[in-house]
Amino acid sequence: MVTLIVSSFGLVMALAWNDAIQSFFNIVFPKAGGLVGKFIYAILITVIVVSFSSQLKTFFDPTEGPTKQKKDQQ
């Protein structure tokens, strides 16, 4: 039940950040507000989230990443 509540708060937080980042993007790049701007925004957010997720996985799962490679070589 706690996981469901935390996930719900995470979704609300993600939607708030989405709106804030879109507003910032529209201010910084006012002419790119069309379809091309939305694709640039989506690609940028995807790269950031994938990088962050990869770092979190490496941080919370020590069997993955550089430490595993070092152990395999020994």
Secondary structure, DSSP 8 states (H G I E B T S, - for coil): -HHHHHHHHHHHHHHHHHHHHHHHHHHH-GGG-SHHHHHHHHHHHHHHHHHHHHHHHHHH-TTSSHHHHHHHH-
